[in-house]
Amino acid sequence: MKKAKPSRKTLAHPSQTHNVDVLVIGSGAAGLTLALNLAGHCKVAVLSKGNLRAGSTWYAQGGIAAVLDNNDSVESHVKDTLVAGAGLCHEDAVDFTVRNSKSAIEWLINLGVNFTRNEDSENYHLTREGGHSHRRIIHSADATGKAVHTTLLESAQVAKGVELFENYIALDLIRQPDPNSKRLRCTGAYVFNRHQDRVELFNAKAVVLATGGASKVYLYTSNPDSATGDGIAMAWRAGCRVANMEFNQFHPTCLYHPKAKTFLITEALRGEGAKLRLPDGSQFMHNFHSLGELAPRDVVARAIDHEMKRLGSDCLYLDISHRTPEFIESHFPTVREKCLEFGIDITKEPIPVVPAAHYTCGGVVVNNKGQTDLLNLYAIGETSFTGLHGANRMASNSLLECIVYARSASESILATLNNIAPPQASPQWDESRVTNSDEDVVISHNWDELRRFMWDYVGIVRTHKRLERATHRIKLLQKEINDYYSNYKVSNDLIELRNLAVAAELIIRSAIQRRESRGLHYSLDYPELSPIAQDTILVPMNYAAQNIIVHAPIQ
């Protein structure tokens, strides 16, 4: 590895500049919902790091939790969420989210989302998932994310003042002194245009991070390739606090097949009676929790992990073949079709399953308006830490959080946008002292090494010694990555690797600080629950909420 060169120069006039009112980084449910609520009021740019349909929303199967049935209540949904969160949910955030659940669903319905209805009535079909005491999951068969995202995307493509940018991946946020306070503010981002292989500048009065989670930091994940923690890493580098990064949810049931890229088997199967079985066909979940297959996800994931290690088995099995073929085909067409591709007929035989990294419960610290520590920077969806999920996300609360907080953030932006001073001129991204890489193998090697040691040392079950080993390795990797980043032109893989390394460091640091077992964090060295429940909050050295001293006059 070459010695790192000096940091890039700053030039005054970027070759490609975009001036907008609001820059939305991420084109999933959260980002598109916010953009649609701003449409017609201001100029909005929405960035998608890849194909517009490549994010996590598109692949969400189960549904959206909301209080829609007369036999259900806000209080019950709140209680279930608090129980699943293992004592770490912020009750104000839970109450805020649940009380806005019905209006969020109504907004989606009015937009045109085709949710599944009961066969014998006009009412919507509600299913039940782990941790819920009522049927409150509204869904579109077993492809809810696809239905929601398709509707949002089609609406955004014709929305007034909204422009979509495909294959644009953000590099870093831009900070400038705020002329109305003693704080720094966010005024845009440097963005890599993958079409043109160049970095462009986006100036904006407000910036929204809606980039999803960081589950790609693990070797096995149900998430698409885009889940590389970009927004979390950028916010951390820009001085924002992050919280509870040790709580990464492992989905208990992902398809296990040597030729299949990890495919999530929706929890709704267990909600409709599917049973987890050992290789000999016997059931086992009753040995771990009174709710059996409907226990919270962390319990189910650890139970499967325990039985696999105990038996030396590569996988376990999920069986819904006792339901009629007609029921399975009508409720789970996507799962059935995917399994058939690999020769598995779920109407006749069980599905081989393994746990896989699925959801990042921690993230960038925000309030109920989605505001971060950096002025005019917002974070919504899986990128954010709202306090809703606590130590373990309850099933189908995630899409709900996306919609509720996106709408809340849009209200905040519209209320303040006219009072925000336009950004000052920003320096151009300069690559005059870097070269094209002839050592791309370094990126692929480091990418693989990072994800493997995170799986081995910072997985479902952890020890202090494993976390110390992970700390040592991430420091070495980050030095190599930073040296590489200083010497060579940026690429999509390098940007993602750099962000993954930051996310991995934050997860490891958070896990070391939590000396107990709670929710998704289970330590063999600290198996007991602490009597005091508190968040793990990491504060960067360049903390954005502190006052600054500006010696040069602000124009």
N, C-alpha and C positions, 0 to 999 in steps of 0.2 A: 504494500500500500504506500503510495506517495505521501510525502509530507504535505499537510494541509496548506493551501494557499491563503492569502489574505481574504477577508470577506469581500463580497461583491461590491463594486463601486455603485454610487448612486448618481443617476443622471436625471435631468429635469423634465424631459419630454418623452414619455413612453411612445413606442411606435404604434401601439394599439390600445386605445383607452375607451372604456364604456362608462358612461355617466348615467346612473339610475337613482331613484329615490330609495328603493329597498333592494338589497341583494339577498336572495334566499339560496343558501348552499345546501342542496339536497332536494330531490324530486319525489319523495315518497309521500305517504299520507299526511304527515305533518307539514312538510314544505308546500305541497300543493294546496292543502286546506288554507294555510295562511295566505298564499298568493291569491286564491279565489276570494278571500274576504277583504283583500286590498284592491282587487280589480275594480277599475273605474274611478279610483280615488288617487292613484299615483302610478309612477312608472316602476315596474317590478321586473327583475331578472331572476330566473330560476335556473340554477346550474345542476346538471346531472353528470356525474363523473363517468358514466357509461351510457348504455342504452337507457332510454326513459323508463323502460319496464324492468330494469335489472335490479332494483332495490329490494329490501326485505319485505315491504308491504305487499308486493306482487305475489310473494310465496306464502303469505299468512293464510292458514287454512281455517282454523277454528271459528272465530267470530269476534263480536264486540260485546262486552259485558255492559248491561244497562238495566235500570229499573223500569220495566215495561209492562209487567204483569200486575194485576190488581192484588194478587196474593203476596207479592213481593213488596219490599219497602227500601227506602234510602238507608234507614237505620240497619237493616239486615245486610245490605251490600257493604256498608261501611264496616260493620262488625266482622264480616267474612274477610275483608281485605286486611283489617288490623290483625286478625288471627294468623293469616298466611304470612304477614310481614314480620312475624316473630318479635314483636315489641319495638320495632324501629320505624314503623310508619309514622309520618307526621299527620296527626289526626285532622288538622286544618286542611291539608292538601287532599286527603282522602275524601273528606266531606265536600270540598270544592269540586272535585272531579265527579263524584257520584251524583251530586245535586245537578250537575250540568249534563249528565249522561243522556237523559231523555231528549233534551233540546238538540244535542249533538247528533243523535240518531235521526231525529226529525229533519235536521238539516241535510243529512245524507240522503234520506228518502226523497225529500223535495228536489234534491239535485239529480235523482234518477237511479240510485243504487237499487238493484233488484234483489231484495232479501227474500229468502225462502218463506213461503206461507204454508200453513196447515192444509192438508188435502180437503178437509171437510168444512173449512170456514175461510173467512177473509183475514183472520188473525195471522200474525207472523209466527212461524215455528221458533220456539225458544228451546235451546238444549242446555244441558248442565255439564260443567267441567269441574276438575279438581279444586277443592277449597270452597266451592259455592254451595250454599244451603238451599238455593232455589234454581229453577230453570230461568236463566236470565241472559243467555248468550244468543243474540240475534246473529244470523249467519246467512250466507248465500251458498247453499249446499256445503261442500268442504273446500271451497275456493273463495272465501270471503275477501281476502286481500286482493285477489285478482279483480273481483267485482267492484270493490271500492276504488282501487287504484285506476281501473279503466274509466270509471265515471269521472273521477277527479281529473284525470289527464285529458280526457275529451273536453271537459269544461274549460280547463286551463288553456288548451290550444286555441280556443276562440274567445277567451276572456279579454276584455279591453284593458290595454296597458300592461299585459303580462307577456313576456318573451321567454321562451324556453331555449336553453343552450345545452345541447347534447354533447357528451364526451369532453366536458370541461371539469377538471379536478383542481380544487383550490389548494394552494401551497401554504400561504400564511396570511394572517390578518394584518391590516394596516392600522397603526395607532397614531393619533395626533393629539396635541393639547386641545382641550375643550375651551373655547373662548368665553364660556359662561360660568366656568367653575375652575377649581384647582385640580381637576382630574384629567386623565387621559380618556379619549373616546375612540371608538372604532369607526373608521371612515372608508372601509372597503377591503379588498383582498387582492393578492397576486394569484392569478389563475393560469394553470397550464392548459393550453388548447391542444388536445390530442390530435385533432385534425391537421393543424398547421405545425405541430411540434415546436410551439413557442409559448412564452409566458406573456399574458396580457394583464392589464390593470382594470379593475372594476372599482370605480368610486361610488360611494353610496352614503346617504344620511343614516341609514340603519342597516345592520347586517344580521341575518338569522341563520344560525347553525341548525340544520335538520339532516345531519349526515348519517344517522343511525348509530348502531353500537360498535363494539370492538371484538365480537366473538371470533373473528378470523385470526385472532391472536392464538387460538388453539388449533391443534392439528385436526381434530374432528369437530365439525360444526354443521348445524342445520342452515346456517346463513349463507347468502350468496357471497361471491368474492369481494363485493364492495364494502363489507362490514369490517373496515380496517381502522376504526376509531379516529377518523380524520378530524371531525369537529372537536372531539375531546382533546386531541393533541394540539390542535391550533389554538383552542381557548386556553389551555395550560401554558403554551408558549407566550400567549398574549397577556398573561397575568391573572387568569381566572382560577378560582378554587374548584377543586373536584372533590366529590364525596363518595364513599361506600363502593369503591371500585373492586373491592374483594368479593362482592356479591355478584358473581356471574352465574346465571341460571343455566343448568345443563338440562336440556329436554330429555326426559327419560326414554322416549321411544322414537328413534330414527331408524329408517330401513338399513339393515345390514346385508350387503351383497358385494362380492369382490369387484363387480363391474359397475356398481351404482355409486354415483357421487351422492353424498349423504342427503337423504330425502326425509323430511319430517313426516312422521305418522301422527296426525292430529290427535290431541287429547280427547276430542269429541268421541272417538271410538270407545274410550273407556267410559265416557259419559253415557254412552248408549249400551253399555254392558260388556265390552270387551274385557277379557281376562288375561293377566300376565301369567305365563307358565314357564317352568323350568324345562330343560331338554327332555325330561321323562314325562312331561305333560302335567305335572302337579302344580297347583297354585301355591303362592308363597306370600303375597302381600298382606294377608291377614296376620302374619307373624311380625309385621313391622308397624302397622297402624290400624286403628279400628275402622277407618274408612276404606281400607283395602286399596283397590285400584284408583279410588277417588281421593286419596291422600294428596297433600300438597306436593308439588313437583320435586322439591328438594328431597323429600322423604322417599318418593318413588325412585328417583335417580340413584340415591345412595343404596337403596335396597337392591336394585338391579346390579349396581357396581359391586356390592358385597357378594351377591350370589355368583356373579361371573368369576370373581377372584377366588371364591371358595371352591367352585367347581372346576376352575381352569377352562371355562367355556368362552368362546369367542362372542357369543350372543345369547339372548334369551328370546322368548316368543310372546307375541300378542295375538290373542285368538278371539275373533268375532264371528267365526263360522257357524255358531249356534243360531245366529239371527238368519232370517230368510234372505235368499239372494235378492229378492225384490227390494227389501228394506236397505240392504247394503248398497245396491246399485243406485238407489234414489238418494241416499244420504251421503255416501262416500264415493262418488264416481271418480274423483281425481285420484284418490288413494288406490282404488281398485285398478284403474287403468295403468297407473305407474307400476304397481306390483306385477301386473300381467306382463309388462315389458321384460321382467326378469323371471318369468315363469312361475309366479306365485299367484294362485287364485285364492283370494281372501274369503271367498264364499265357501271354500272347501278345506282350507288349511291355514295354520297360524302364520303370522308375519315374523321373520327374524328381526330383532331390534337390538340397538345399543344406545346408551346415552351419548349426547353430543352437545357442545357449547351452543347456547341458543339465545340468551338475552342478557344484556348488560344492565343490571339494576342501578348501578351508580352512574355518575356522569358529571356534567358541568353544573355547579350549584346555581339554581335560579329561584325566583319567587313565583307567585301565582300568575304573574304576567309574562313569565318566561324571560325576565331580565337577568343578565349575568352581572358579575362584578365590574365589567368594563362598560362604560356608558355607550348606549346605542347598539350594544351587542346582545342578541337574544339567542337562546338555545331551547329547542322544543323536541319532543319525541324521545327516542331512545338515547340521543346525545345528552340529554339533560338529567339532572337529579332534582326532582320536585319534592321528594319525600313520600310519594304515593306508594312505592313498592316496598319500602323498608328492606328487610333482609331476605325477602323472597317475593317475587312478583306472582300475584294470583292470576290464573289463566284468563286471557281475553281482556285484561285491564289495559294492555299496552296500546292497542289501536284506539281505545277510548281516550287514553291520555294524549295521544297525538292530536285528535280532533279538538278536545276541550282546550288544551293549552295553545294550540295554533290559533284558535278563535280568540282566546284571551289576549295573546300576544299581538294579534292584528289590531285589536281595540286599543291597546297601549300605543302602538306605533301610529295609528291614525290620530290619536289624541295629542301626540307630541311632535309629529313630523314637521309641521309648519314652523315650529320654534327652534328647529335644529339648523345651525349655520351650515352652509355648503362646505364640503371638504376642501382643504388647501391642496395645492399641487403636490403630488406624491412622486418620489423618485422612480425612475425606470428600473425594472429588473434587468440586471446586467450580467451577461455571460461572457464578457470579453476575455476573462482569464481562466476559463474552464474549457475542457476539450470533450470530444465524444469518447465514450468509454469503449475500450476493447476488452474489458474485464467484467462483462455482465454476469458471468458465472458467480461472481462475488455476491451479487444481489440475491440470486436464486439460492445459493448456499446459506446465506445468512437468514433468508426468509424461512427456509426449511428448519434450520437449527433453532430459531426462535420459537416456532410453533411446536416443535417437538419437546423442548425442555419446559415450555409452559404447560403442555399436556401432562408430562411426567411429574413435574415438581409443584405445579400450582393448579392441579385439577380438582376433581370432586372431593378427594380426601387429601389433606395436607399435613405436613409436619414442619417444625421450625427448621430442621436441618435441610429439608428440601427447599424451603424458601430462601435460606442462606445460599444454597447452591445456585438457585435461580438469580439471586441478586448479583452474584459474582459474574455469571454468564451475561446478564443483560448489560452490565457495565462494559464488558469487553466488546460486546456487539455494538453498543451505541458509539463507542470510540471508532470502530471500523466504519460504521454507517456515516458518522459525521465527517470523517476524513474523506470518504467517497463522495459525499454530498458537496464538499468544498472543492473537489478537483474536477468533477465531471458534470456534463449537462444533465439537467433533471429529466426524468422519465416517469411514466405512470407507476412502474414497479418500484422505483426508488422513493417516490413520494409516499407510497403506501407503506413501504418497509420502514421508512423514517417515522411515520405516524404509529405503526404497530409497535415499534420499539418504545415509544413514549407511553403508549397504552399499557404495554407489558410492565414497564417500570412502575407505573401508578398502581396497577393491580398487585404487584409484588409488595410494594411499600405499604399499601393498605392492609394486605393480608398479614404482614409481619406485625403491624400495630394492633391487630385484633387478637387479643390473647384470651379467647373463649371460642366456643362453638355456638353459632347462632345462624339460623336460616340456611342460606346457601354456603356459608363458610363453616367447614367442619375440619377441626384440627385434632389429630391423635394426641398431641401434647397438651391441649387445653380442651378436653371433651365436655366440660361443664359450661352451663350458661351463667354468665355474669349477672349479679343482681341489679347492676346498673346498665341500662341500654343507652348507648350513645353512638352517634355517627362517627365514621372515620373521615375527617376533613383534612385534605392536604392543601397547604397554602404555598404558592410559588414565591420565589425570591422577589420577583417583579410584580407583586400583588397589585392588581389594577385599581382597587378601591381606595388606595392611599392617596393623600394629596401630593401634588408635584410642585416643583419650583421651576418656573420658566424664566430664563435669563434673557432670551431674545424676544422682542415684541411679536405678538400674534397679530398678523395682518387681518 
